[in-house]
Amino acid sequence: MYARIFGLAAVAACLAMPVSAAVDLGGAAGSYTVNPASSSIRFSIGKVGGGGLDGAFGRFKGSIRIDNSDVGRSQVNFTIYPDSVGTGQGRIDAFLRSDAVFDVANSPEIQFRSTSVTRTSDTTALISGRLTARGKTFAEKFTAELGGLKGGTIKFHVTGKVLRSRYGMDVGTPIYSNIVDFDMTLTGKRG
């Protein structure tokens, strides 16, 4: 589920860039490879009474293609490796990798493939696509905001919410929220 959100965020980030008034669309058009070293995919899950769970994914890959003539035809493809989940707590990380949540032994990847991009302002876009995790695929949406374009490197801030129950990852509800909040910073290199 977390990977799914991450993938959607990546798509949203890619599409938001071409709608930016600060960056010339012609200059932003092209294909980008997401750089994991300068990107981050963070998530949080609330808990009744406060607190909750915060974590990140350390391994992922993605590509973004921004269409100069029609932003809606832009594409984002993203893959998250859930075995790279990290919360800073070894027991929780092992639990998240187990068959109770990500089931990394049988589902080593979470994938997101965009289906549409819709401009929502000069610097933001709504990215819609199909998220696949644990063999289940659902439509998801993320919001992407262009953070900049310089020297062939593009940056986006992507946010979204995913219902973990849809992907068979609802262990711990209702104590822990069914909603996973994603907050991503995605940097892509043209090429």
Secondary structure as GFF3:
##gff-version 3
##sequence-region A 1 191
A	DSSP	alpha_helix	2	16	.	.	.	ID=ss1
A	DSSP	three_ten_helix	17	19	.	.	.	ID=ss2
A	DSSP	alpha_helix	25	28	.	.	.	ID=ss3
A	DSSP	beta_strand	30	34	.	.	.	ID=ss4
A	DSSP	three_ten_helix	36	38	.	.	.	ID=ss5
A	DSSP	beta_strand	40	47	.	.	.	ID=ss6
A	DSSP	beta_strand	52	57	.	.	.	ID=ss7
A	DSSP	beta_strand	60	66	.	.	.	ID=ss8
A	DSSP	three_ten_helix	71	73	.	.	.	ID=ss9
A	DSSP	beta_strand	75	80	.	.	.	ID=ss10
A	DSSP	three_ten_helix	82	84	.	.	.	ID=ss11
A	DSSP	beta_strand	85	86	.	.	.	ID=ss12
A	DSSP	alpha_helix	90	97	.	.	.	ID=ss13
A	DSSP	beta_strand	110	119	.	.	.	ID=ss14
A	DSSP	beta_strand	124	133	.	.	.	ID=ss15
A	DSSP	beta_strand	136	150	.	.	.	ID=ss16
A	DSSP	beta_strand	153	163	.	.	.	ID=ss17
A	DSSP	three_ten_helix	164	167	.	.	.	ID=ss18
A	DSSP	beta_strand	176	190	.	.	.	ID=ss19
###
